[in-house]
């Protein structure tokens, strides 16, 4: 099977200048790859650097060392070294990211929050909105909420809006940070089905999932982050 | 520099080692970056960091003491602003560029009606048909959410938020390729700010505008920009993707800025 994403010897630390220059090593030598149609689940204790790895793949954290290779068509792009424009372009057509919490934008209704990445990628507004509607319905977001900004929604509703936003564009690489953390059983099931569907469509998925039942259903490979603990 | 590049993929605007001294007082030092079409760059930093000087340099309002500002014209040729004639530069300022001031009274003509404020920019590019100009003005008032009934009123009778939206309409009516904004939400009430930001966000995305926004408000930068340039003491100390700079700030001063945001 074709590799879609490959991390090679990736390391990350933070230097906290406001705390006297304390250096926190988060991960070192992170090396793994994800094939098309496969899901890799990152496992490990809180603070093991799981979310940091996802953010480095998405480009919102910088890496200290190593390569993050995204294979797209005949191309290979190293996110760790790519200029900002290249990363923005990847986010428009290649890498989707469902963060743990929705970053609510004032005044923007849920439907537009969900449709926005699709529109940014060039899909016509009405097509994007109609597809967004379908996905919101599938995720059990009630119709009267679609026109409202999600800032006042419950935690579970916000998370489902965020999931809809991340899943709608059907990107070949999908990063999921605890996608079911605040969902009830019925909605967890919907998300599990969505993930399995995406895998069948050939998406390469990297997920953080604490729920063992979800992990067993979606994972082709579980990676223990302890392997990548940085030497203190 | 004429004819340096006709490539669509070439930057729209290039700051190349730009410095400005006011006598012995430093305005900004050795600033370099490229802005591509459809891209929004936020320049952040505290008062006196050189942000507003940089903005004035970028549109040729002041001349750099060293370095160059290059702009890709509509014909595809990238030109040094310093090499343009005064007439060419004024034409760009009236048509291809927009400048949104923090103080709307600087960007508007307060003595004429709102409709005339928008129509005037169109007339500067040769529009003469009164009906067309008025129709364009009304349509832009709709777009910036100003009641059509107010088209003949003077902006003096407008609230701060309305004046700012009118200033944006006046700037965008000529379909400029580059918008420079100096603290566009500064001095507005929070609710008014949110509305303006939402409007700007929509316009930037729909019109694929290229913009440089000077702001000290990191939330504004997060919402509107693709990339951030952090300035301190006249120099660029850090730059990168907006979420990279805000979520993983590297320099002590950037970390201080980010840590100083009060959570809502």
Interface residues (C-beta under 8 A of the other chain):
Chain A: X14 X15 X16 X17 X18 X55 X59 X60 X61 X62 X84 X85 X87 X88 X105 X106 X107 X108 X119 X120
Chain B: X36 X39 X194 X195 X197 X198 X201 X205 X223 X226 X227 X240 X241 X243 X244 X247 X248 X250 X251 X252 X255 X256 X259
